Amino acid sequence: MNNNNDAAEYDYVIVGAGSAGCVLANRLSADGKHSVLLLEAGPKDSNIWIHVPLGYGKLFKEKSVNWMYQTEPEPGLNGRQVFQPRGKVLGGSSSINGLLYVRGQHEDYDRWRQRGNAGWGYDDVLPYFRKAEDQQRGGDKYHGAGGPLPVSDWRHHDPLSEAFVHAAAEVGIPTNPDFNGATQEGAGFFQTTTRRGRRASTARSYLRPALTRGNLHVETSALAQRILFDGKRASGVAYKQNGQLRKAKARKEVLVSSGAYNSPQLLQLSGVGPADLLKQHGIDIVLDAPGVGNDLQDHMQVRIVTRCAQTVTLNDVINHPVRRVMAGLRYAALRKGPLTIAAGTSGAFFKTSPRLASPDIQIHFLPFSTDKMGEKLHPFSGFTASVCQLRPESRGSLRIRSADPGVPPEIRINYLATETDRRAFIDGIRILRKILAAPALKSYSVGEVDPGAKVVSDDDLLDFCRRTGSTVYHPTSTCRMGNDPLAVVDQRLKVRGIEGLRVVDASVMPDLMSGNTNAPTIMIAEKASDMILEDAR
């Protein structure tokens, strides 16, 4: 890693080496014409659990690589605070996430375009998904081969996960071998960002191959303090590293890729945000931008736990000393077995109502069970299936609490704030229960542990959602793209009203897409790289 003096100059300064920042660093430094500085607040990705797929459970509350944020008390969840893990390491959340590769529905991107974001329809973004991808099954109309990002099938045969797909078919949900192909609807196996049983974060896939380039400089443990401005033009970034304040100048652009929480936080700290908030914290106003930090959205999940009649779950492996050692040895030797489990093995996408144009629910099926994600597995044989509403109407906000960059921001998501959101969960749980009661799962199921057979009425199901609902870790939209007065960036991801500053990450999504956010964030950065290089000509 290169040291730089206090006023080093680069063409591009990228803040955040996560799912988007690593892509930008690779693409913008590729032709050798531009000097690039990549700043990351966290360490190198040397923690061994980052590279083992099932290791995400170990990193869930690992402070050294995780921001460990919490929401404010959520009114729709009985005033509970919801834990929000975010990656603080090279690769960002792509180094600690559940590894699922789900792009969302074609309709999501067409909706973005219809909301005035020209160039962001499905036909516009598909080439960038394909450009990024190295699909194990080979390239076709929907998939790319030979790109930096490995996308693979699961390397472990699991009878339970297979039985879930058969059970879904028995209740009328078609089998779908590719959630990222012609249509998302149906049940099948998730593909993951792995290759040969190892995690493929953007740090591994995009950053590592670029590290030998003399025009790319990477600084870890470098926490951005604020963006520097020359009038209304971003001119660089001040950051703290090893207790020292350093500055980096950007000749062309500052690119903020710090994620849906840290990007709006940095803009607000730098004087770009709601004027009353900035005044409250004594921050000089560069631009009164009331939309910065608004429109926060996240996917919520509600988990159903079933006791298993056979000792075929991960609980049985982890809780048995010999089987646990055998699983470790199998992974070490072959990169196969239960340690390759992602945050969903099989799953389903379906509509809770025939009047809907596309699925509004995603099911993640897992051959293990626990009271809370990241905690000990149950002592009994158990499996989990969770309901996630794909397009919540509820929107929240992110606000700084202090002018000190080290103070975590105030996060309000407003889960279950609308009737649509509440109804989707009640109906989604009912459909999931039909799948879990289907013949294919009969020989595995002893009975529902949580919420249990007594919880049946709408009121009781909603109460269960309020008591136990948690995040699927997909915050977006806090620096939303659009043309309206509250939109933060335009279609080229330039911050409106400021020169030389773009935001490139999940925070620019106009609204949540119907899937997992890692793949679309990588797509956004691929597309942004082309736009940035075009504008530099």
C-alpha positions as CSV (number, residue, x, y, z in Angstrom):
1,M,0.0,0.0,0.0
2,N,1.4,3.4,-1.0
3,N,2.0,6.2,1.4
4,N,1.1,9.7,0.2
5,N,2.0,13.1,1.6
6,D,-0.4,15.6,2.9
7,A,-1.4,17.3,-0.4
8,A,-0.9,14.4,-2.9
9,E,-2.9,14.9,-6.1
10,Y,-4.8,12.4,-8.1
11,D,-7.2,12.5,-11.0
12,Y,-9.8,10.6,-9.0
13,V,-10.3,10.2,-5.3
14,I,-12.7,7.3,-4.4
15,V,-14.1,7.2,-0.8
16,G,-15.0,3.6,0.2
17,A,-13.5,0.3,-1.1
18,G,-16.8,-1.6,-1.1
19,S,-19.0,-3.3,-3.7
20,A,-18.8,-0.1,-5.9
21,G,-15.5,1.5,-4.9
22,C,-13.4,-1.5,-5.9
23,V,-15.1,-1.7,-9.3
24,L,-14.4,2.0,-9.9
25,A,-10.7,1.6,-8.8
26,N,-10.2,-1.2,-11.2
27,R,-12.0,0.4,-14.2
28,L,-10.7,4.0,-13.8
29,S,-7.1,2.9,-13.5
30,A,-7.2,0.2,-16.3
31,D,-5.9,2.3,-19.2
32,G,-3.0,3.8,-17.2
33,K,-4.0,7.4,-18.1
34,H,-5.5,8.4,-14.8
35,S,-4.1,8.4,-11.2
36,V,-6.6,7.0,-8.7
37,L,-6.6,7.0,-4.9
38,L,-8.9,4.6,-3.1
39,L,-9.6,5.3,0.6
40,E,-11.0,2.6,2.9
41,A,-11.9,3.3,6.6
42,G,-11.4,-0.4,7.5
43,P,-8.4,-2.8,7.2
44,K,-7.2,-5.2,4.5
45,D,-9.4,-8.2,3.9
46,S,-7.1,-10.6,5.7
47,N,-9.6,-12.1,8.2
48,I,-9.8,-15.8,7.2
49,W,-13.6,-15.9,7.7
50,I,-14.1,-13.3,4.9
51,H,-13.0,-16.0,2.4
52,V,-15.1,-18.9,3.7
53,P,-18.7,-18.6,2.5
54,L,-20.3,-19.6,5.8
55,G,-17.9,-17.2,7.5
56,Y,-20.5,-14.4,7.2
57,G,-22.0,-15.7,10.5
58,K,-18.6,-15.1,12.2
59,L,-18.4,-11.6,10.8
60,F,-21.9,-10.6,11.7
61,K,-20.7,-8.9,14.9
62,E,-17.0,-8.6,14.2
63,K,-16.1,-5.0,15.0
64,S,-12.7,-5.1,13.2
65,V,-14.5,-5.4,9.8
66,N,-18.0,-4.2,10.5
67,W,-19.5,-0.8,11.3
68,M,-22.1,-2.5,13.6
69,Y,-24.8,0.1,13.2
70,Q,-28.1,0.2,14.9
71,T,-31.4,1.8,13.9
72,E,-33.2,4.2,16.2
73,P,-36.2,2.4,18.0
74,E,-38.5,1.3,15.2
75,P,-42.2,2.3,15.8
76,G,-43.5,-0.5,13.6
77,L,-41.4,-3.1,15.4
78,N,-42.6,-2.4,18.9
79,G,-39.8,0.1,19.5
80,R,-37.0,-2.4,18.9
81,Q,-33.6,-1.3,17.5
82,V,-32.5,-3.3,14.5
83,F,-28.9,-4.3,14.1
84,Q,-27.4,-3.1,10.8
85,P,-24.1,-4.8,10.0
86,R,-22.1,-3.0,7.2
87,G,-18.7,-3.9,5.8
88,K,-15.7,-1.9,7.1
89,V,-12.9,-3.6,5.2
90,L,-11.5,-3.9,1.7
91,G,-14.5,-5.2,-0.3
92,G,-17.0,-3.5,2.1
93,S,-20.2,-5.4,2.5
94,S,-19.3,-7.7,-0.4
95,S,-16.7,-9.1,2.1
96,I,-19.2,-9.9,4.9
97,N,-22.5,-10.4,3.0
98,G,-24.5,-13.6,2.5
99,L,-23.1,-14.0,-1.1
100,L,-26.4,-14.3,-3.0
101,Y,-26.3,-13.1,-6.6
102,V,-29.8,-11.8,-7.3
103,R,-30.1,-8.8,-9.7
104,G,-33.8,-8.0,-9.2
105,Q,-36.6,-7.9,-11.8
106,H,-36.5,-6.4,-15.3
107,E,-39.4,-4.3,-14.2
108,D,-37.3,-2.7,-11.4
109,Y,-35.0,-1.0,-13.8
110,D,-37.8,-0.1,-16.3
111,R,-39.5,1.6,-13.3
112,W,-36.3,3.6,-12.6
113,R,-36.3,4.8,-16.3
114,Q,-40.0,5.6,-16.1
115,R,-39.3,7.8,-13.1
116,G,-37.1,10.1,-15.4
117,N,-33.8,8.3,-15.1
118,A,-32.9,7.9,-18.8
119,G,-30.3,5.2,-19.4
120,W,-31.3,3.0,-16.4
121,G,-33.9,0.8,-18.0
122,Y,-33.4,-3.0,-18.0
123,D,-32.1,-3.0,-21.6
124,D,-29.6,-0.3,-20.6
125,V,-28.3,-2.0,-17.5
126,L,-28.2,-5.7,-18.7
127,P,-24.9,-5.1,-20.7
128,Y,-23.3,-4.0,-17.4
129,F,-24.5,-7.0,-15.5
130,R,-23.1,-9.2,-18.3
131,K,-19.8,-7.2,-18.4
132,A,-19.2,-7.8,-14.7
133,E,-20.1,-11.5,-14.7
134,D,-18.0,-14.6,-15.0
135,Q,-20.9,-17.1,-15.0
136,Q,-20.0,-20.7,-14.2
137,R,-22.7,-21.9,-16.6
138,G,-21.3,-19.8,-19.5
139,G,-22.5,-16.7,-21.2
140,D,-25.9,-16.2,-23.0
141,K,-28.4,-13.5,-23.6
142,Y,-28.7,-12.7,-19.9
143,H,-25.3,-13.7,-18.6
144,G,-21.6,-12.9,-19.2
145,A,-18.6,-15.1,-19.1
146,G,-15.0,-13.8,-18.5
147,G,-15.9,-10.8,-16.4
148,P,-14.2,-10.1,-13.1
149,L,-17.1,-11.3,-10.9
150,P,-17.4,-15.1,-10.4
151,V,-21.0,-16.3,-10.2
152,S,-21.4,-20.0,-9.3
153,D,-23.8,-22.8,-8.4
154,W,-23.7,-24.1,-4.9
155,R,-21.1,-26.9,-4.2
156,H,-23.0,-29.0,-1.8
157,H,-25.9,-31.4,-2.2
158,D,-28.5,-30.7,0.4
159,P,-31.7,-32.9,0.4
160,L,-33.6,-30.3,2.5
161,S,-33.0,-27.4,0.2
162,E,-34.0,-29.6,-2.8
163,A,-37.2,-30.7,-1.0
164,F,-38.1,-27.0,-0.5
165,V,-38.0,-26.5,-4.3
166,H,-40.2,-29.6,-4.9
167,A,-42.6,-28.5,-2.2
168,A,-43.0,-25.1,-3.9
169,A,-43.9,-26.8,-7.1
170,E,-46.5,-28.9,-5.3
171,V,-48.3,-25.7,-4.3
172,G,-48.2,-24.2,-7.8
173,I,-44.9,-22.2,-7.7
174,P,-43.0,-23.2,-10.9
175,T,-39.4,-24.3,-10.7
176,N,-37.0,-21.7,-12.0
177,P,-33.3,-22.6,-12.7
178,D,-32.2,-19.0,-13.1
179,F,-33.6,-16.1,-11.0
180,N,-31.5,-13.7,-13.1
181,G,-32.7,-14.9,-16.5
182,A,-35.9,-14.2,-18.5
183,T,-38.1,-14.1,-15.4
184,Q,-37.5,-14.1,-11.6
185,E,-40.7,-15.8,-10.5
186,G,-40.5,-19.4,-9.3
187,A,-38.5,-21.6,-6.9
188,G,-35.0,-22.8,-7.3
189,F,-31.4,-22.6,-6.1
190,F,-29.6,-19.3,-5.6
191,Q,-26.3,-18.6,-7.3
192,T,-23.5,-17.0,-5.3
193,T,-20.6,-14.7,-5.8
194,T,-18.1,-17.5,-5.1
195,R,-15.6,-19.6,-7.1
196,R,-14.4,-23.0,-6.1
197,G,-15.9,-22.6,-2.6
198,R,-14.3,-19.2,-1.8
199,R,-16.0,-15.8,-1.5
200,A,-15.6,-13.5,-4.5
201,S,-15.8,-10.0,-2.9
202,T,-15.1,-7.0,-5.1
203,A,-11.8,-6.7,-3.2
204,R,-10.8,-10.1,-4.6
205,S,-12.5,-9.9,-8.0
206,Y,-11.8,-6.3,-9.0
207,L,-9.2,-4.7,-6.7
208,R,-6.6,-7.5,-6.3
209,P,-5.9,-7.8,-10.0
210,A,-5.4,-4.0,-10.2
211,L,-3.1,-3.6,-7.2
212,T,0.1,-3.9,-9.3
213,R,-0.8,-0.8,-11.4
214,G,1.5,2.2,-10.6
215,N,-1.4,4.7,-11.1
216,L,-3.6,3.1,-8.4
217,H,-3.0,3.9,-4.7
218,V,-4.9,2.3,-1.9
219,E,-5.0,3.5,1.7
220,T,-6.7,1.4,4.4
221,S,-7.6,2.6,7.9
222,A,-8.3,5.9,6.3
223,L,-11.6,7.5,7.6
224,A,-12.9,10.3,5.4
225,Q,-13.5,13.4,7.5
226,R,-15.1,15.6,4.8
227,I,-15.0,16.5,1.1
228,L,-13.0,19.6,0.4
229,F,-14.6,22.3,-1.8
230,D,-13.4,25.2,-3.9
231,G,-16.7,27.2,-4.1
232,K,-19.2,24.7,-5.4
233,R,-16.6,22.4,-6.8
234,A,-15.3,19.3,-5.0
235,S,-11.5,19.6,-4.9
236,G,-10.4,16.7,-2.7
237,V,-10.9,14.8,0.6
238,A,-9.6,15.2,4.1
239,Y,-9.1,11.8,5.9
240,K,-7.7,10.6,9.1
241,Q,-5.2,7.8,9.1
242,N,-3.2,6.6,12.2
243,G,-4.4,9.7,14.1
244,Q,-3.0,12.0,11.4
245,L,-5.2,14.3,9.3
246,R,-4.2,14.0,5.6
247,K,-5.5,15.6,2.4
248,A,-5.8,14.3,-1.1
249,K,-6.7,16.6,-4.0
250,A,-8.8,15.4,-6.9
251,R,-7.9,17.0,-10.3
252,K,-11.0,15.6,-12.0
253,E,-13.6,14.2,-9.5
254,V,-14.3,13.0,-6.0
255,L,-16.3,9.7,-6.1
256,V,-18.2,8.9,-2.9
257,S,-18.8,5.1,-2.7
258,S,-19.4,4.7,1.0
259,G,-22.7,2.9,0.9
260,A,-26.3,3.9,1.8
261,Y,-25.3,5.0,5.3
262,N,-21.9,6.4,5.0
263,S,-22.3,8.3,1.7
264,P,-25.1,10.6,2.9
265,Q,-23.3,10.9,6.2
266,L,-20.1,12.2,4.5
267,L,-22.1,14.6,2.3
268,Q,-23.8,16.0,5.4
269,L,-20.5,16.3,7.3
270,S,-19.1,18.1,4.3
271,G,-21.9,20.8,4.1
272,V,-24.1,19.2,1.5
273,G,-27.4,18.3,3.0
274,P,-30.5,19.7,4.8
275,A,-29.5,23.3,5.9
276,D,-31.3,23.1,9.3
277,L,-29.5,19.9,10.1
278,L,-26.1,21.3,9.1
279,K,-26.7,24.5,11.1
280,Q,-27.6,22.4,14.2
281,H,-24.2,20.8,14.1
282,G,-22.3,24.0,13.2
283,I,-21.3,22.8,9.7
284,D,-20.8,25.5,7.0
285,I,-23.4,25.0,4.3
286,V,-21.9,24.4,0.8
287,L,-25.3,23.4,-0.7
288,D,-28.7,23.2,1.0
289,A,-29.7,19.8,-0.4
290,P,-32.7,18.7,1.6
291,G,-32.9,15.2,-0.1
292,V,-29.5,14.0,1.2
293,G,-30.3,11.2,3.7
294,N,-34.0,11.0,2.7
295,D,-35.8,8.0,1.2
296,L,-33.9,5.3,3.0
297,Q,-35.3,1.9,2.2
298,D,-34.4,-1.6,3.4
299,H,-35.7,-5.1,3.0
300,M,-37.1,-6.7,6.1
301,Q,-37.4,-10.4,6.8
302,V,-39.5,-12.5,9.1
303,R,-38.2,-16.0,9.8
304,I,-40.1,-19.3,10.3
305,V,-38.2,-22.0,12.1
306,T,-39.2,-25.7,11.7
307,R,-38.0,-28.6,13.7
308,C,-36.5,-31.3,11.4
309,A,-37.3,-35.0,11.8
310,Q,-33.9,-36.1,10.4
311,T,-30.4,-35.2,11.4
312,V,-29.6,-33.6,8.0
313,T,-29.3,-29.9,9.1
314,L,-26.3,-27.7,9.7
315,N,-27.3,-27.7,13.4
316,D,-26.5,-31.4,13.5
317,V,-23.1,-30.9,11.9
318,I,-22.0,-27.9,14.1
319,N,-23.3,-29.4,17.3
320,H,-21.6,-32.7,16.8
321,P,-17.8,-32.5,17.4
322,V,-16.8,-35.2,14.9
323,R,-19.1,-34.1,12.1
324,R,-18.0,-30.5,12.7
325,V,-14.3,-31.5,12.3
326,M,-15.1,-33.6,9.3
327,A,-16.9,-30.6,7.6
328,G,-13.9,-28.4,8.3
329,L,-11.5,-31.0,6.8
330,R,-13.8,-31.5,3.8
331,Y,-13.8,-27.7,3.2
332,A,-10.0,-27.5,3.6
333,A,-9.4,-30.3,1.2
334,L,-12.1,-29.9,-1.4
335,R,-13.7,-26.4,-0.8
336,K,-17.0,-28.3,-0.6
337,G,-19.6,-29.2,2.1
338,P,-21.6,-27.2,4.6
339,L,-19.0,-24.5,5.0
340,T,-20.0,-23.3,1.4
341,I,-23.5,-22.4,2.6
342,A,-24.6,-18.8,1.7
343,A,-27.4,-16.8,3.3
344,G,-29.9,-18.8,1.3
345,T,-29.5,-22.2,-0.4
346,S,-32.8,-22.5,-2.3
347,G,-35.6,-20.0,-2.4
348,A,-38.6,-18.7,-4.2
349,F,-40.1,-15.5,-5.6
350,F,-43.9,-15.3,-5.7
351,K,-46.9,-12.8,-5.8
352,T,-49.1,-12.5,-2.7
353,S,-51.9,-11.3,-5.0
354,P,-52.9,-12.1,-8.7
355,R,-53.3,-8.4,-9.3
356,L,-49.6,-7.8,-9.0
357,A,-47.5,-7.6,-12.1
358,S,-44.4,-9.4,-10.6
359,P,-43.4,-11.2,-7.4
360,D,-43.5,-9.1,-4.2
361,I,-42.0,-11.8,-1.9
362,Q,-38.6,-13.5,-1.8
363,I,-38.1,-16.6,0.4
364,H,-34.7,-17.5,1.6
365,F,-34.5,-21.2,2.6
366,L,-31.6,-22.3,5.0
367,P,-30.8,-25.8,6.3
368,F,-30.1,-24.5,9.8
369,S,-31.9,-22.6,12.5
370,T,-31.0,-20.0,15.2
371,D,-32.8,-17.5,17.4
372,K,-31.0,-14.6,15.8
373,M,-28.7,-14.4,12.7
374,G,-25.1,-14.5,13.8
375,E,-25.9,-16.3,17.1
376,K,-25.5,-20.0,18.1
377,L,-27.5,-22.6,16.2
378,H,-30.3,-24.4,17.9
379,P,-29.4,-27.6,19.8
380,F,-32.1,-29.5,17.9
381,S,-32.3,-30.3,14.2
382,G,-34.0,-27.3,12.5
383,F,-34.3,-25.4,9.3
384,T,-35.4,-21.8,8.5
385,A,-37.4,-20.1,5.7
386,S,-37.7,-16.3,5.8
387,V,-40.2,-14.0,4.1
388,C,-38.8,-10.8,2.6
389,Q,-41.1,-8.2,1.1
390,L,-39.3,-7.1,-2.1
391,R,-40.7,-3.6,-2.7
392,P,-41.6,-1.9,0.6
393,E,-43.4,1.4,0.5
394,S,-41.9,2.5,3.9
395,R,-39.2,5.1,3.7
396,G,-36.9,6.4,6.4
397,S,-33.9,8.7,6.8
398,L,-30.3,9.0,7.8
399,R,-29.1,12.0,9.7
400,I,-25.7,12.9,11.3
401,R,-25.8,13.2,15.1
402,S,-22.6,15.1,15.3
403,A,-20.0,17.0,13.2
404,D,-17.6,14.3,14.3
405,P,-17.2,11.7,11.5
406,G,-16.5,8.9,14.1
407,V,-20.0,9.2,15.6
408,P,-22.5,6.7,14.0
409,P,-25.4,8.4,12.1
410,E,-29.0,8.3,13.2
411,I,-30.8,5.6,11.1
412,R,-34.6,5.4,10.8
413,I,-36.0,2.9,8.4
414,N,-39.7,2.9,9.4
415,Y,-40.3,-0.8,8.8
416,L,-44.0,-1.8,8.4
417,A,-45.1,1.8,8.2
418,T,-47.7,1.2,5.4
419,E,-50.7,-1.1,5.1
420,T,-49.2,-2.6,1.8
421,D,-46.1,-3.6,3.7
422,R,-48.0,-5.2,6.6
423,R,-50.3,-7.0,4.3
424,A,-47.5,-8.4,2.2
425,F,-45.9,-10.1,5.2
426,I,-49.1,-11.6,6.5
427,D,-50.0,-13.0,3.1
428,G,-46.4,-14.0,2.4
429,I,-46.2,-16.0,5.7
430,R,-49.4,-17.8,4.8
431,I,-48.1,-18.8,1.4
432,L,-44.8,-19.9,2.9
433,R,-46.6,-22.1,5.4
434,K,-48.4,-23.8,2.5
435,I,-45.0,-24.7,1.0
436,L,-43.6,-25.9,4.3
437,A,-46.7,-28.2,4.7
438,A,-46.5,-29.6,1.2
439,P,-45.8,-33.4,0.7
440,A,-42.1,-33.0,-0.4
441,L,-41.2,-31.6,3.1
442,K,-43.5,-33.9,5.1
443,S,-40.8,-36.5,5.9
444,Y,-38.5,-33.7,7.2
445,S,-41.0,-31.6,9.2
446,V,-41.8,-32.3,12.9
447,G,-43.6,-29.0,13.4
448,E,-43.2,-25.2,13.5
449,V,-41.1,-23.9,16.4
450,D,-41.5,-20.2,15.6
451,P,-44.1,-18.6,15.5
452,G,-45.8,-21.9,16.2
453,A,-49.2,-23.4,15.2
454,K,-51.3,-21.1,17.5
455,V,-50.3,-18.0,15.5
456,V,-52.9,-17.9,12.7
457,S,-55.0,-14.7,12.7
458,D,-53.9,-11.6,10.8
459,D,-53.4,-9.8,14.1
460,D,-51.3,-12.5,15.6
461,L,-49.1,-12.8,12.4
462,L,-48.6,-9.1,12.3
463,D,-47.7,-9.1,16.0
464,F,-45.1,-11.9,15.2
465,C,-43.6,-9.7,12.5
466,R,-43.4,-6.7,14.8
467,R,-41.7,-8.8,17.6
468,T,-39.2,-10.7,15.4
469,G,-38.8,-8.9,12.0
470,S,-35.3,-7.9,11.2
471,T,-33.2,-6.6,8.2
472,V,-32.0,-8.5,5.1
473,Y,-29.2,-5.9,5.0
474,H,-30.2,-4.0,1.8
475,P,-30.2,-0.3,2.6
476,T,-30.6,2.0,-0.4
477,S,-31.8,5.3,-1.8
478,T,-30.3,7.9,0.6
479,C,-28.7,9.8,-2.3
480,R,-31.5,9.0,-4.7
481,M,-31.1,9.5,-8.5
482,G,-33.8,11.6,-10.2
483,N,-34.9,15.0,-11.6
484,D,-37.1,16.2,-8.8
485,P,-36.1,18.8,-6.2
486,L,-35.2,16.1,-3.6
487,A,-33.2,13.9,-5.9
488,V,-29.5,14.1,-4.9
489,V,-27.8,12.9,-8.1
490,D,-28.7,13.1,-11.7
491,Q,-28.7,10.2,-14.3
492,R,-24.9,10.4,-14.6
493,L,-24.7,10.2,-10.8
494,K,-23.3,13.7,-10.4
495,V,-24.4,15.5,-7.2
496,R,-26.9,18.1,-8.4
497,G,-25.7,21.7,-7.8
498,I,-22.0,20.6,-7.2
499,E,-19.2,20.1,-9.7
500,G,-16.6,17.4,-9.7
501,L,-18.6,15.1,-7.3
502,R,-20.5,11.9,-7.9
503,V,-22.1,9.3,-5.6
504,V,-21.7,5.7,-6.9
505,D,-23.2,3.0,-4.8
506,A,-26.6,1.6,-3.6
507,S,-27.6,5.0,-2.1
508,V,-28.3,6.3,-5.7
509,M,-31.0,3.7,-6.4
510,P,-34.3,5.5,-6.9
511,D,-36.0,2.8,-4.9
512,L,-35.2,-0.8,-3.7
513,M,-34.9,-3.4,-6.4
514,S,-36.5,-6.8,-6.0
515,G,-33.6,-8.9,-4.9
516,N,-30.2,-8.6,-3.2
517,T,-28.3,-5.3,-3.6
518,N,-24.7,-6.5,-4.2
519,A,-25.1,-7.4,-7.9
520,P,-27.0,-4.2,-8.8
521,T,-24.4,-2.1,-6.9
522,I,-21.6,-3.6,-8.9
523,M,-23.6,-3.0,-12.1
524,I,-24.1,0.7,-11.1
525,A,-20.3,1.1,-10.6
526,E,-19.6,-0.6,-14.0
527,K,-22.0,1.8,-15.7
528,A,-20.6,4.8,-13.7
529,S,-17.0,3.9,-14.7
530,D,-18.0,4.2,-18.4
531,M,-19.8,7.6,-17.8
532,I,-16.8,9.0,-15.8
533,L,-14.3,8.0,-18.5
534,E,-16.6,9.4,-21.2
535,D,-16.9,12.7,-19.3
536,A,-13.1,12.9,-18.9
537,R,-12.4,12.9,-22.6
